[in-house]
Amino acid sequence: MAYKLLALDMDGTLLNSQKKISPKTAAAISELSKRGVYVVVSTGRGVAELADYKDELKFMHYGVTSSGGAVYDFFNKKPVKTHPIAKDIAFEIIDAGISERAMIHILGLTSSVMKDEDIKNVADFQMSVYGEMYNRICTRCNDFKKYIQENPDEIIKINLYHRSPESRQRNFERLKHLNLTFAFAETTALESSPKGISKASGLIELCEFLKIDISETVAVGDAPNDIEVLNAAGIAAVMGNAAPEIKKIADFVTDDNDHDGIVKVIEKYF
């Protein structure tokens, strides 16, 4: 099989434990792109949260962002496809976040929106590793409902970061009746996207746009929110740092994200 597309998760996969792309991995994916293979991100991050990697990823034309909520054309700075959350449903998510004193994080098409107080206290939500990034890139907002009201077609994904896993579970029980797709991420995060939207649906949409069969793709990931896209792709490559249950669905388990596991995937399949 001549694979035509490599889809890469970011955190725990493309990024090492210091949230960097190693020079060896950066060189390998750039070279693969020069050979005519589409190298794309398949990430829960929004477009704004990819800015730190613009130099290493300057060759990347397309990406599946916000867990499939947007397929984005980076060269032309416009979406190929978007799936916003309905306003009334977004309001319910905000209410749930407030009820549990969670850190609320709205991903717009190209924006990342949080409360300044939460950014200053990210450690309370087990998110310290992202604190410096949030401080630099986030739009500050104290009235999330007003923001949603003013940007009704731009609310692509809403993350609630809780103070404990138990708090997250309570909010999942509150919200699970809604027409949403949920993902548990990080230590306490509950991610909400429109029903049926996932990294897998985003990759399928991108393949249709590029006229590539899904069987001609290789997906690489490490976390529960990668399971659907790993199952959808032609090849499921799983990082060595992934949990055992993720490795069970792998066609290939590579090295971990601190030892250039992606390079080994490229060497094997491309």
VEXGU-249382 format. One record per residue (C-alpha): residue number from 1; chain; residue in one letter; x, y, z. Coordinates in pm, 1 decimal. Layout:
BEGIN
(pt NUM,"A","a",(X,Y,Z)),
...
***
This chain:
BEGIN
(pt 1,"A","m",(0.0,0.0,0.0)),
(pt 2,"A","a",(128.4,344.5,-93.6)),
(pt 3,"A","y",(2.1,557.0,191.1)),
(pt 4,"A","k",(-84.5,914.3,97.5)),
(pt 5,"A","l",(-155.0,1084.9,429.0)),
(pt 6,"A","l",(-4.5,1082.1,778.6)),
(pt 7,"A","a",(-234.2,1213.5,1054.1)),
(pt 8,"A","l",(-59.0,1310.5,1377.0)),
(pt 9,"A","d",(-200.1,1374.3,1720.2)),
(pt 10,"A","m",(-16.4,1656.4,1895.2)),
(pt 11,"A","d",(12.0,1617.1,2273.1)),
(pt 12,"A","g",(180.8,1291.4,2366.2)),
(pt 13,"A","t",(255.1,1213.3,2001.0)),
(pt 14,"A","l",(409.7,1485.2,1784.3)),
(pt 15,"A","l",(507.9,1682.4,2095.3)),
(pt 16,"A","n",(753.7,1543.2,2345.5)),
(pt 17,"A","s",(710.0,1576.6,2721.7)),
(pt 18,"A","q",(846.0,1933.1,2702.9)),
(pt 19,"A","k",(571.7,2020.4,2450.4)),
(pt 20,"A","k",(830.1,2058.0,2174.9)),
(pt 21,"A","i",(872.9,1895.4,1832.8)),
(pt 22,"A","s",(1218.2,1739.7,1832.4)),
(pt 23,"A","p",(1451.8,1842.7,1547.2)),
(pt 24,"A","k",(1469.5,1481.4,1424.2)),
(pt 25,"A","t",(1091.4,1446.7,1405.8)),
(pt 26,"A","a",(1052.7,1792.7,1249.5)),
(pt 27,"A","a",(1301.4,1701.7,977.1)),
(pt 28,"A","a",(1132.1,1367.4,909.0)),
(pt 29,"A","i",(782.3,1506.9,866.0)),
(pt 30,"A","s",(907.3,1795.5,652.4)),
(pt 31,"A","e",(1091.9,1554.5,423.2)),
(pt 32,"A","l",(785.8,1329.6,399.0)),
(pt 33,"A","s",(577.8,1629.4,289.4)),
(pt 34,"A","k",(835.1,1711.3,19.4)),
(pt 35,"A","r",(782.6,1358.9,-114.5)),
(pt 36,"A","g",(416.8,1443.5,-181.0)),
(pt 37,"A","v",(258.9,1283.6,126.6)),
(pt 38,"A","y",(2.3,1493.0,314.0)),
(pt 39,"A","v",(120.3,1538.3,672.1)),
(pt 40,"A","v",(-164.3,1674.2,884.8)),
(pt 41,"A","v",(-239.7,1727.1,1250.6)),
(pt 42,"A","s",(-530.4,1542.4,1406.6)),
(pt 43,"A","t",(-562.9,1724.2,1734.2)),
(pt 44,"A","g",(-790.7,1841.1,2008.6)),
(pt 45,"A","r",(-613.3,2175.7,1993.2)),
(pt 46,"A","g",(-766.4,2466.2,1809.3)),
(pt 47,"A","v",(-591.2,2669.9,1542.8)),
(pt 48,"A","a",(-477.6,2932.2,1795.8)),
(pt 49,"A","e",(-299.4,2665.2,2000.4)),
(pt 50,"A","l",(-83.3,2559.7,1707.2)),
(pt 51,"A","a",(86.4,2897.6,1669.5)),
(pt 52,"A","d",(394.3,2794.6,1867.2)),
(pt 53,"A","y",(475.4,2533.6,1603.2)),
(pt 54,"A","k",(430.1,2745.9,1290.6)),
(pt 55,"A","d",(795.7,2717.7,1193.5)),
(pt 56,"A","e",(820.6,2339.2,1224.2)),
(pt 57,"A","l",(481.9,2293.2,1055.6)),
(pt 58,"A","k",(510.9,2564.1,788.0)),
(pt 59,"A","f",(482.3,2296.3,517.2)),
(pt 60,"A","m",(148.9,2169.4,653.6)),
(pt 61,"A","h",(-141.7,2264.5,429.8)),
(pt 62,"A","y",(-434.0,2109.6,619.8)),
(pt 63,"A","g",(-523.9,1998.2,968.4)),
(pt 64,"A","v",(-803.9,1836.8,1165.5)),
(pt 65,"A","t",(-840.5,2070.7,1463.4)),
(pt 66,"A","s",(-1061.8,2097.3,1772.6)),
(pt 67,"A","s",(-1118.5,1719.5,1771.7)),
(pt 68,"A","g",(-1276.6,1729.3,1426.8)),
(pt 69,"A","g",(-1481.4,2041.9,1488.0)),
(pt 70,"A","a",(-1288.8,2215.5,1209.9)),
(pt 71,"A","v",(-1089.4,2096.1,911.4)),
(pt 72,"A","y",(-859.3,2388.4,841.7)),
(pt 73,"A","d",(-658.6,2515.9,543.6)),
(pt 74,"A","f",(-350.9,2676.7,698.5)),
(pt 75,"A","f",(-211.5,2811.5,371.2)),
(pt 76,"A","n",(-525.8,3006.2,289.3)),
(pt 77,"A","k",(-623.3,3068.0,653.6)),
(pt 78,"A","k",(-977.9,2945.7,614.4)),
(pt 79,"A","p",(-1183.8,2641.4,713.7)),
(pt 80,"A","v",(-1260.8,2356.0,479.2)),
(pt 81,"A","k",(-1538.7,2241.2,713.1)),
(pt 82,"A","t",(-1671.6,2353.1,1051.8)),
(pt 83,"A","h",(-1916.9,2208.3,1302.7)),
(pt 84,"A","p",(-2014.7,2467.7,1566.8)),
(pt 85,"A","i",(-2195.6,2382.0,1889.3)),
(pt 86,"A","a",(-2553.4,2513.2,1901.9)),
(pt 87,"A","k",(-2592.6,2819.4,2122.1)),
(pt 88,"A","d",(-2846.5,2672.2,2365.1)),
(pt 89,"A","i",(-2630.9,2363.7,2417.4)),
(pt 90,"A","a",(-2321.7,2579.1,2468.4)),
(pt 91,"A","f",(-2507.2,2769.4,2740.1)),
(pt 92,"A","e",(-2579.9,2441.7,2923.3)),
(pt 93,"A","i",(-2211.9,2346.1,2911.4)),
(pt 94,"A","i",(-2117.8,2684.0,3057.7)),
(pt 95,"A","d",(-2372.7,2640.9,3338.4)),
(pt 96,"A","a",(-2229.6,2298.1,3419.4)),
(pt 97,"A","g",(-1879.5,2441.0,3431.4)),
(pt 98,"A","i",(-1987.6,2715.3,3668.6)),
(pt 99,"A","s",(-2168.4,2464.9,3892.9)),
(pt 100,"A","e",(-1845.5,2269.7,3950.1)),
(pt 101,"A","r",(-1614.2,2573.8,3960.3)),
(pt 102,"A","a",(-1440.0,2431.1,3653.7)),
(pt 103,"A","m",(-1199.6,2612.8,3425.4)),
(pt 104,"A","i",(-1399.9,2688.9,3109.9)),
(pt 105,"A","h",(-1217.8,2693.6,2777.9)),
(pt 106,"A","i",(-1391.7,2785.2,2450.9)),
(pt 107,"A","l",(-1226.2,2699.0,2122.1)),
(pt 108,"A","g",(-1344.9,2920.5,1841.0)),
(pt 109,"A","l",(-1239.7,2870.3,1482.8)),
(pt 110,"A","t",(-913.9,3064.3,1535.3)),
(pt 111,"A","s",(-953.7,3176.6,1898.1)),
(pt 112,"A","s",(-887.2,3029.5,2240.5)),
(pt 113,"A","v",(-1098.9,3189.1,2513.9)),
(pt 114,"A","m",(-1057.6,3163.3,2890.9)),
(pt 115,"A","k",(-1100.3,3359.1,3211.9)),
(pt 116,"A","d",(-787.5,3542.5,3330.0)),
(pt 117,"A","e",(-830.1,3418.4,3686.6)),
(pt 118,"A","d",(-833.9,3055.6,3566.7)),
(pt 119,"A","i",(-519.3,3105.0,3359.1)),
(pt 120,"A","k",(-344.1,3230.8,3671.7)),
(pt 121,"A","n",(-458.3,2921.2,3863.4)),
(pt 122,"A","v",(-418.5,2641.7,3606.7)),
(pt 123,"A","a",(-246.9,2424.9,3868.7)),
(pt 124,"A","d",(-584.8,2388.7,4043.4)),
(pt 125,"A","f",(-704.2,2201.1,3734.6)),
(pt 126,"A","q",(-389.1,1989.4,3678.3)),
(pt 127,"A","m",(-306.1,2193.1,3367.4)),
(pt 128,"A","s",(16.3,2367.2,3471.9)),
(pt 129,"A","v",(204.9,2244.2,3165.4)),
(pt 130,"A","y",(-21.8,2458.2,2945.0)),
(pt 131,"A","g",(-26.6,2767.7,3165.3)),
(pt 132,"A","e",(241.4,2964.5,2981.7)),
(pt 133,"A","m",(76.3,2896.3,2645.2)),
(pt 134,"A","y",(-268.3,2998.3,2770.1)),
(pt 135,"A","n",(-123.8,3318.1,2912.0)),
(pt 136,"A","r",(18.5,3413.6,2572.2)),
(pt 137,"A","i",(-254.9,3308.4,2331.0)),
(pt 138,"A","c",(-589.3,3322.6,2506.8)),
(pt 139,"A","t",(-852.3,3589.6,2467.8)),
(pt 140,"A","r",(-968.5,3685.4,2817.5)),
(pt 141,"A","c",(-1339.8,3662.3,2887.4)),
(pt 142,"A","n",(-1544.9,3691.6,3206.7)),
(pt 143,"A","d",(-1887.1,3647.6,3045.1)),
(pt 144,"A","f",(-1883.1,3331.4,2836.6)),
(pt 145,"A","k",(-2252.3,3346.2,2751.0)),
(pt 146,"A","k",(-2210.8,3696.2,2612.6)),
(pt 147,"A","y",(-1914.5,3573.0,2405.7)),
(pt 148,"A","i",(-2123.1,3285.3,2269.4)),
(pt 149,"A","q",(-2412.9,3520.5,2197.1)),
(pt 150,"A","e",(-2181.6,3748.2,1997.8)),
(pt 151,"A","n",(-2004.8,3461.1,1814.7)),
(pt 152,"A","p",(-2278.6,3199.1,1765.2)),
(pt 153,"A","d",(-2123.4,3025.7,1463.9)),
(pt 154,"A","e",(-1768.8,3023.9,1602.3)),
(pt 155,"A","i",(-1805.5,2793.4,1905.6)),
(pt 156,"A","i",(-1631.3,2481.3,1779.1)),
(pt 157,"A","k",(-1550.3,2304.6,2106.5)),
(pt 158,"A","i",(-1583.4,2364.9,2480.2)),
(pt 159,"A","n",(-1347.1,2211.2,2734.7)),
(pt 160,"A","l",(-1421.8,2197.8,3105.9)),
(pt 161,"A","y",(-1118.2,2139.2,3328.4)),
(pt 162,"A","h",(-1219.9,2020.4,3672.3)),
(pt 163,"A","r",(-1061.1,2021.1,4014.8)),
(pt 164,"A","s",(-1088.9,1643.2,4044.6)),
(pt 165,"A","p",(-1192.1,1339.7,3835.7)),
(pt 166,"A","e",(-1501.7,1311.8,4056.4)),
(pt 167,"A","s",(-1607.0,1663.8,3961.9)),
(pt 168,"A","r",(-1559.8,1576.8,3594.2)),
(pt 169,"A","q",(-1778.3,1269.0,3634.8)),
(pt 170,"A","r",(-2055.6,1475.6,3793.3)),
(pt 171,"A","n",(-2055.7,1711.8,3497.5)),
(pt 172,"A","f",(-2054.3,1425.5,3250.3)),
(pt 173,"A","e",(-2368.6,1293.2,3421.0)),
(pt 174,"A","r",(-2524.3,1640.5,3398.7)),
(pt 175,"A","l",(-2448.2,1681.2,3029.9)),
(pt 176,"A","k",(-2460.5,1333.6,2878.0)),
(pt 177,"A","h",(-2823.8,1375.7,2768.4)),
(pt 178,"A","l",(-2722.7,1655.1,2530.4)),
(pt 179,"A","n",(-2662.5,1606.4,2158.5)),
(pt 180,"A","l",(-2284.9,1608.0,2202.3)),
(pt 181,"A","t",(-1975.2,1395.2,2166.7)),
(pt 182,"A","f",(-1770.0,1383.4,2486.5)),
(pt 183,"A","a",(-1407.0,1294.6,2549.7)),
(pt 184,"A","f",(-1220.8,1252.8,2876.5)),
(pt 185,"A","a",(-874.5,1406.0,2836.0)),
(pt 186,"A","e",(-579.2,1509.8,3050.5)),
(pt 187,"A","t",(-645.7,1440.4,3421.0)),
(pt 188,"A","t",(-974.2,1621.6,3470.5)),
(pt 189,"A","a",(-1086.3,1753.0,3129.5)),
(pt 190,"A","l",(-1429.5,1695.9,2978.8)),
(pt 191,"A","e",(-1426.3,1795.6,2610.8)),
(pt 192,"A","s",(-1754.1,1865.6,2431.4)),
(pt 193,"A","s",(-1808.9,1865.9,2054.9)),
(pt 194,"A","p",(-2121.4,1838.0,1839.4)),
(pt 195,"A","k",(-2270.7,1488.7,1817.6)),
(pt 196,"A","g",(-2086.6,1264.5,1574.1)),
(pt 197,"A","i",(-1784.1,1494.0,1553.2)),
(pt 198,"A","s",(-1445.0,1343.8,1633.2)),
(pt 199,"A","k",(-1094.0,1325.9,1498.8)),
(pt 200,"A","a",(-1219.2,1034.2,1288.0)),
(pt 201,"A","s",(-1502.5,1233.5,1128.7)),
(pt 202,"A","g",(-1256.3,1515.3,1060.0)),
(pt 203,"A","l",(-1009.9,1282.0,890.2)),
(pt 204,"A","i",(-1289.5,1133.3,680.4)),
(pt 205,"A","e",(-1398.1,1483.4,571.4)),
(pt 206,"A","l",(-1041.5,1579.6,486.3)),
(pt 207,"A","c",(-990.3,1261.0,285.5)),
(pt 208,"A","e",(-1308.8,1328.0,90.9)),
(pt 209,"A","f",(-1190.2,1682.8,20.0)),
(pt 210,"A","l",(-848.1,1559.1,-95.4)),
(pt 211,"A","k",(-998.0,1261.7,-282.4)),
(pt 212,"A","i",(-796.1,1013.1,-78.0)),
(pt 213,"A","d",(-939.3,683.4,39.6)),
(pt 214,"A","i",(-933.0,646.6,417.8)),
(pt 215,"A","s",(-748.3,316.3,372.2)),
(pt 216,"A","e",(-455.2,517.2,231.8)),
(pt 217,"A","t",(-392.8,694.8,562.4)),
(pt 218,"A","v",(-176.5,629.6,866.5)),
(pt 219,"A","a",(-290.7,778.8,1199.0)),
(pt 220,"A","v",(-64.6,813.9,1502.2)),
(pt 221,"A","g",(-191.9,874.9,1855.2)),
(pt 222,"A","d",(-161.3,791.5,2221.0)),
(pt 223,"A","a",(-482.2,874.0,2406.4)),
(pt 224,"A","p",(-848.4,770.3,2442.2)),
(pt 225,"A","n",(-958.8,1059.5,2219.2)),
(pt 226,"A","d",(-747.9,905.5,1940.0)),
(pt 227,"A","i",(-923.4,567.7,1941.8)),
(pt 228,"A","e",(-1183.7,654.0,1676.9)),
(pt 229,"A","v",(-934.0,799.5,1431.5)),
(pt 230,"A","l",(-693.8,509.9,1487.1)),
(pt 231,"A","n",(-975.7,269.3,1406.7)),
(pt 232,"A","a",(-1080.3,469.7,1099.4)),
(pt 233,"A","a",(-737.5,502.0,938.2)),
(pt 234,"A","g",(-574.9,243.5,716.6)),
(pt 235,"A","i",(-298.8,194.2,973.3)),
(pt 236,"A","a",(-321.7,261.5,1347.4)),
(pt 237,"A","a",(20.9,349.7,1486.8)),
(pt 238,"A","v",(31.3,397.5,1863.0)),
(pt 239,"A","m",(301.4,568.9,2064.6)),
(pt 240,"A","g",(506.3,376.9,2317.3)),
(pt 241,"A","n",(387.5,612.5,2591.7)),
(pt 242,"A","a",(20.5,520.5,2531.2)),
(pt 243,"A","a",(-186.3,330.4,2785.4)),
(pt 244,"A","p",(-216.6,-48.7,2738.4)),
(pt 245,"A","e",(-579.2,-24.4,2621.5)),
(pt 246,"A","i",(-474.7,205.6,2335.0)),
(pt 247,"A","k",(-191.0,-25.6,2234.3)),
(pt 248,"A","k",(-440.7,-311.0,2199.9)),
(pt 249,"A","i",(-593.4,-153.0,1887.5)),
(pt 250,"A","a",(-256.4,-78.5,1723.9)),
(pt 251,"A","d",(-131.2,-220.4,1397.9)),
(pt 252,"A","f",(208.2,-96.9,1512.2)),
(pt 253,"A","v",(342.5,28.1,1846.5)),
(pt 254,"A","t",(630.1,270.2,1797.4)),
(pt 255,"A","d",(875.0,436.8,2034.7)),
(pt 256,"A","d",(752.6,696.7,2283.6)),
(pt 257,"A","n",(718.9,1069.2,2220.7)),
(pt 258,"A","d",(1054.0,1144.1,2384.5)),
(pt 259,"A","h",(1233.4,907.0,2145.9)),
(pt 260,"A","d",(1099.5,1018.3,1804.8)),
(pt 261,"A","g",(836.1,749.5,1771.2)),
(pt 262,"A","i",(692.1,923.7,1464.8)),
(pt 263,"A","v",(1020.9,879.3,1277.7)),
(pt 264,"A","k",(992.8,504.1,1322.8)),
(pt 265,"A","v",(635.9,512.2,1183.6)),
(pt 266,"A","i",(755.2,702.7,875.4)),
(pt 267,"A","e",(1039.7,457.9,821.4)),
(pt 268,"A","k",(801.5,161.1,840.6)),
(pt 269,"A","y",(507.9,284.2,629.4)),
(pt 270,"A","f",(644.8,549.9,394.7)),
***
